[in-house]
Amino acid sequence: MKWRRHGGFILGSILVSVFLLLGLFASLIPGLDPLSTSPEEALERPGPNHLFGTDALGRDLLARILEGARISLLVGVFSRGIALSLGTLAGLFAGYHGGIVDQILMRLADMTLSFPALLLLVAVVSSFGASLLVLFLALGFLGWAQVARVIRSRVLVLRSEEFVEAAVANGAGTARILFLHILPSCMAPLMVLFSMGMATAIIAEGSLSFLGLGAQAPQVSWGTLVRDGYEYIRTAPWLTFLPGMAMALAVLGFNLLGDALRDLLDPRGLPHREGKQ
């Protein structure tokens, strides 16, 4: 019942659901081709023929925004998958073993968090070339530290719980204790970290694509749409405003959902923002 009464959960779920459905099934909608050009319809205002208008090449903006949702979804899921996998492993071992293992892993995390994220992303992507694969890996490897710190703090509490002590007394090995006893109790913070991390990944991908370091043609990204429309911001403002609004709504949805999950699943055990202790 408390889920239905939480306004943030309801609104966040609606926004995220719409985003996921559009990203997954937009290609099945007939008549929407993000690459089809029509020069005679260039820079057409939003109207019955093209609900969101067209760009300088006559391509339907709605179709391109929906395709951008798919790219953002791919970047978010893959990069957060990498970050959560690495961060969870580091946090589990650091929190459970303590000592030198904890010191090494947490100092590595501190070093990662000490760099300005966007500047480091620009440096990495520039060095290895602009592509979605490089973006997946860069966002994933840069995101592990925040996850590790949150999971470590959780494990520090859980390792002294009775069910863990009972498992140790029964002769369970370290791997069994970590993955069968402690990890399931970390699922609530992991769900929150994934949701909020999706919002971060969408913003990072949009920023890099705006700079020309993210999705490359013919791939369509919300960041590239904003960049391409910026040239016509006075004569065709919808080219910049509508993709930017789509990105803002997706980020809002994931942030609202993450905040709601934190409140509903673990109101006392998680920080209000990822990475804070």
SEDRENSE-875174 format. One record per residue (C-alpha): x, y, z; residue in one letter. Coordinates in Angstrom, 2 decimals. Layout:
! residues N
PATOR       x       y       z code
PATOR       X       Y       Z    A
...
END
This chain:
! residues 277
PATOR       x       y       z code
PATOR    0.00    0.00    0.00    M
PATOR    2.79    2.45    0.81    K
PATOR    4.09    2.11   -2.77    W
PATOR    0.80    3.44   -4.16    R
PATOR    0.85    6.43   -1.82    R
PATOR    4.36    7.57   -2.73    H
PATOR    4.01   10.31   -5.35    G
PATOR    7.65   10.17   -6.38    G
PATOR    7.46    6.43   -6.99    F
PATOR    4.31    6.77   -9.09    I
PATOR    5.59    9.64  -11.24    L
PATOR    9.07    8.15  -11.55    G
PATOR    7.66    4.76  -12.53    S
PATOR    5.46    6.33  -15.20    I
PATOR    8.31    8.36  -16.71    L
PATOR   10.75    5.42  -16.64    V
PATOR    8.15    3.03  -18.10    S
PATOR    7.40    5.40  -20.97    V
PATOR   11.13    5.86  -21.57    F
PATOR   11.75    2.09  -21.59    L
PATOR    8.79    1.33  -23.87    L
PATOR    9.77    4.02  -26.36    L
PATOR   13.40    2.95  -26.32    G
PATOR   12.60   -0.73  -26.81    L
PATOR    9.70   -0.59  -29.26    F
PATOR   10.02    2.72  -31.14    A
PATOR   11.44    0.91  -34.19    S
PATOR    8.18   -1.05  -34.47    L
PATOR    6.06    2.08  -34.93    I
PATOR    5.18    2.33  -38.66    P
PATOR    6.12    5.47  -40.54    G
PATOR    8.84    6.61  -38.14    L
PATOR   12.28    6.35  -39.75    D
PATOR   15.02    8.39  -38.05    P
PATOR   17.27    8.28  -41.15    L
PATOR   14.73    9.02  -43.90    S
PATOR   15.37   12.45  -45.44    T
PATOR   12.94   14.75  -47.24    S
PATOR   14.66   18.02  -48.31    P
PATOR   11.38   19.63  -49.36    E
PATOR   10.19   19.32  -45.74    E
PATOR   13.36   20.71  -44.15    A
PATOR   12.89   22.68  -40.92    L
PATOR    9.15   22.13  -40.93    E
PATOR    7.46   23.29  -37.75    R
PATOR    5.68   20.78  -35.47    P
PATOR    2.32   19.96  -36.98    G
PATOR   -0.01   17.19  -38.16    P
PATOR    2.46   15.72  -40.67    N
PATOR    5.40   15.78  -38.26    H
PATOR    4.35   16.09  -34.62    L
PATOR    7.79   17.31  -33.51    F
PATOR    8.76   18.98  -36.78    G
PATOR   11.75   18.13  -38.97    T
PATOR   15.46   18.94  -39.01    D
PATOR   17.59   20.63  -41.68    A
PATOR   17.53   17.47  -43.84    L
PATOR   13.80   16.92  -43.49    G
PATOR   14.17   14.01  -41.07    R
PATOR   11.31   13.47  -38.64    D
PATOR   12.40   14.77  -35.22    L
PATOR   10.03   12.53  -33.26    L
PATOR   11.55    9.44  -34.88    A
PATOR   15.04   10.66  -34.08    R
PATOR   14.17   11.44  -30.44    I
PATOR   12.71    7.95  -30.04    L
PATOR   15.87    6.45  -31.53    E
PATOR   17.90    8.58  -29.12    G
PATOR   15.96    7.00  -26.25    A
PATOR   17.21    3.58  -27.36    R
PATOR   20.82    4.76  -27.45    I
PATOR   20.54    6.34  -23.99    S
PATOR   18.95    3.16  -22.64    L
PATOR   21.79    1.04  -24.03    L
PATOR   24.46    3.34  -22.62    V
PATOR   22.79    3.45  -19.21    G
PATOR   22.17   -0.29  -18.85    V
PATOR   25.59   -1.46  -20.05    F
PATOR   27.61    1.19  -18.22    S
PATOR   25.68    0.70  -14.97    R
PATOR   26.03   -3.06  -15.32    G
PATOR   29.81   -2.67  -15.45    I
PATOR   29.88   -0.15  -12.59    A
PATOR   27.64   -2.23  -10.34    L
PATOR   29.55   -5.44  -11.01    S
PATOR   32.96   -3.95  -10.27    L
PATOR   31.77   -1.76   -7.41    G
PATOR   29.83   -4.55   -5.72    T
PATOR   32.80   -6.92   -5.81    L
PATOR   35.13   -4.24   -4.45    A
PATOR   32.69   -3.18   -1.74    G
PATOR   32.01   -6.75   -0.62    L
PATOR   35.67   -7.68   -0.25    F
PATOR   36.71   -4.33    1.25    A
PATOR   33.93   -4.33    3.85    G
PATOR   34.23   -7.99    4.81    Y
PATOR   37.99   -8.42    4.90    H
PATOR   39.00   -4.95    6.10    G
PATOR   42.69   -4.36    6.73    G
PATOR   45.03   -3.92    3.77    I
PATOR   42.39   -5.07    1.26    V
PATOR   40.03   -2.37    2.46    D
PATOR   42.77    0.28    2.45    Q
PATOR   43.91   -0.48   -1.10    I
PATOR   40.42   -0.65   -2.62    L
PATOR   39.15    2.46   -0.86    M
PATOR   42.23    4.50   -1.77    R
PATOR   41.68    3.47   -5.41    L
PATOR   38.07    4.57   -5.05    A
PATOR   39.13    7.90   -3.54    D
PATOR   41.54    8.46   -6.43    M
PATOR   38.79    7.75   -8.96    T
PATOR   36.34   10.09   -7.22    L
PATOR   38.93   12.87   -6.93    S
PATOR   38.99   13.50  -10.70    F
PATOR   36.32   15.70  -12.34    P
PATOR   34.11   13.07  -13.95    A
PATOR   33.30   14.86  -17.20    L
PATOR   36.89   15.95  -17.84    L
PATOR   38.13   12.42  -17.19    L
PATOR   35.49   11.01  -19.54    L
PATOR   36.52   13.46  -22.26    V
PATOR   40.16   12.46  -21.82    A
PATOR   39.41    8.73  -21.95    V
PATOR   37.08    8.90  -24.94    V
PATOR   39.45   11.23  -26.81    S
PATOR   42.34    8.83  -26.21    S
PATOR   40.58    5.65  -27.31    F
PATOR   38.26    7.07  -29.96    G
PATOR   34.62    8.09  -29.89    A
PATOR   32.29    5.07  -29.98    S
PATOR   29.49    3.61  -27.91    L
PATOR   31.70    0.72  -26.77    L
PATOR   34.33    3.10  -25.40    V
PATOR   31.53    5.09  -23.74    L
PATOR   30.11    1.95  -22.09    F
PATOR   33.50    1.00  -20.67    L
PATOR   34.50    4.53  -19.63    A
PATOR   31.27    5.22  -17.75    L
PATOR   31.37    1.77  -16.17    G
PATOR   34.96    1.98  -14.94    F
PATOR   34.46    5.52  -13.64    L
PATOR   31.25    4.62  -11.81    G
PATOR   32.53    1.67   -9.76    W
PATOR   33.97    3.79   -6.93    A
PATOR   30.67    5.28   -5.78    Q
PATOR   29.06    1.84   -5.77    V
PATOR   31.99    0.33   -3.85    A
PATOR   31.79    2.92   -1.07    R
PATOR   28.05    2.43   -0.54    V
PATOR   28.26   -1.39   -0.58    I
PATOR   31.29   -1.36    1.73    R
PATOR   29.41    0.69    4.32    S
PATOR   26.54   -1.78    4.09    R
PATOR   28.83   -4.80    4.50    V
PATOR   30.52   -3.26    7.56    L
PATOR   27.13   -3.40    9.28    V
PATOR   26.05   -6.79    7.93    L
PATOR   29.22   -8.72    8.78    R
PATOR   28.46   -8.46   12.50    S
PATOR   24.86   -9.65   12.13    E
PATOR   23.86  -12.96   13.67    E
PATOR   23.07  -14.71   10.37    F
PATOR   26.61  -14.00    9.13    V
PATOR   28.18  -15.16   12.38    E
PATOR   26.07  -18.32   12.19    A
PATOR   27.30  -18.99    8.66    A
PATOR   30.91  -18.56    9.81    V
PATOR   30.32  -20.90   12.75    A
PATOR   28.92  -23.51   10.36    N
PATOR   32.13  -23.41    8.34    G
PATOR   30.87  -21.52    5.30    A
PATOR   33.62  -20.17    3.04    G
PATOR   34.18  -16.52    2.27    T
PATOR   32.61  -16.69   -1.19    A
PATOR   29.49  -18.41    0.15    R
PATOR   29.10  -15.87    2.94    I
PATOR   29.57  -12.90    0.61    L
PATOR   27.37  -14.02   -2.27    F
PATOR   24.69  -16.11   -0.57    L
PATOR   24.29  -14.32    2.77    H
PATOR   25.53  -10.72    2.49    I
PATOR   24.87   -9.83   -1.15    L
PATOR   21.08  -10.46   -1.02    P
PATOR   20.89   -7.94    1.82    S
PATOR   22.59   -5.36   -0.42    C
PATOR   19.96   -5.51   -3.16    M
PATOR   18.04   -2.46   -1.89    A
PATOR   21.01   -0.05   -2.19    P
PATOR   21.98   -1.66   -5.50    L
PATOR   18.52   -0.93   -6.92    M
PATOR   18.80    2.70   -5.83    V
PATOR   22.33    3.00   -7.22    L
PATOR   21.24    1.53  -10.54    F
PATOR   18.29    3.92  -10.93    S
PATOR   20.23    7.06  -10.00    M
PATOR   23.22    5.87  -12.01    G
PATOR   21.01    5.60  -15.09    M
PATOR   20.23    9.30  -14.76    A
PATOR   23.94   10.09  -14.43    T
PATOR   24.79    7.96  -17.48    A
PATOR   22.14    9.68  -19.61    I
PATOR   23.52   13.11  -18.72    I
PATOR   27.12   11.99  -19.34    A
PATOR   26.26   10.43  -22.70    E
PATOR   24.34   13.53  -23.75    G
PATOR   27.20   15.80  -22.72    S
PATOR   29.82   13.78  -24.60    L
PATOR   27.62   13.43  -27.68    S
PATOR   27.05   17.20  -27.65    F
PATOR   30.84   17.58  -27.77    L
PATOR   31.08   15.06  -30.62    G
PATOR   32.63   12.33  -28.42    L
PATOR   29.61   10.06  -27.98    G
PATOR   27.31    8.51  -30.55    A
PATOR   28.58    8.88  -34.10    Q
PATOR   26.52    9.18  -37.30    A
PATOR   24.37    7.42  -38.38    P
PATOR   23.67    6.69  -34.69    Q
PATOR   21.21    9.11  -33.11    V
PATOR   21.61   10.47  -29.59    S
PATOR   19.79   13.17  -27.65    W
PATOR   23.12   14.95  -27.23    G
PATOR   23.82   14.93  -30.97    T
PATOR   20.29   16.19  -31.66    L
PATOR   20.79   19.13  -29.30    V
PATOR   24.18   19.85  -30.90    R
PATOR   22.80   19.67  -34.46    D
PATOR   19.83   21.85  -33.58    G
PATOR   21.91   24.50  -31.82    Y
PATOR   22.84   26.04  -35.17    E
PATOR   19.15   26.74  -35.82    Y
PATOR   18.16   27.70  -32.28    I
PATOR   16.75   31.09  -33.39    R
PATOR   14.89   29.89  -36.48    T
PATOR   13.94   26.35  -35.38    A
PATOR   14.14   26.18  -31.56    P
PATOR   12.22   22.89  -31.42    W
PATOR   15.31   21.10  -32.75    L
PATOR   17.12   21.87  -29.48    T
PATOR   14.26   22.19  -27.01    F
PATOR   12.44   18.91  -27.66    L
PATOR   15.47   16.55  -27.43    P
PATOR   16.62   18.44  -24.35    G
PATOR   13.18   18.06  -22.79    M
PATOR   13.19   14.33  -23.53    A
PATOR   16.54   13.98  -21.78    M
PATOR   15.36   16.05  -18.81    A
PATOR   12.21   13.93  -18.36    L
PATOR   14.17   10.67  -18.52    A
PATOR   16.68   11.94  -15.94    V
PATOR   13.84   13.20  -13.73    L
PATOR   12.11    9.83  -13.92    G
PATOR   15.15    7.80  -12.89    F
PATOR   16.03   10.23  -10.09    N
PATOR   12.48   10.20   -8.71    L
PATOR   12.40    6.41   -8.88    L
PATOR   15.77    6.14   -7.16    G
PATOR   14.72    8.50   -4.36    D
PATOR   11.45    6.61   -3.91    A
PATOR   13.19    3.22   -3.79    L
PATOR   15.58    4.58   -1.17    R
PATOR   12.70    5.82    0.97    D
PATOR   10.57    2.70    0.57    L
PATOR   13.20   -0.04    0.73    L
PATOR   15.78    1.37    3.13    D
PATOR   14.82    4.78    4.58    P
PATOR   17.68    4.85    7.11    R
PATOR   20.53    2.93    5.51    G
PATOR   21.24    4.88    2.33    L
PATOR   22.58    8.37    1.63    P
PATOR   20.38   10.86   -0.18    H
PATOR   22.76   10.90   -3.08    R
PATOR   24.98    8.28   -4.57    E
PATOR   28.49    8.37   -3.20    G
PATOR   27.77   10.29    0.02    K
PATOR   28.53    8.64    3.34    Q
END
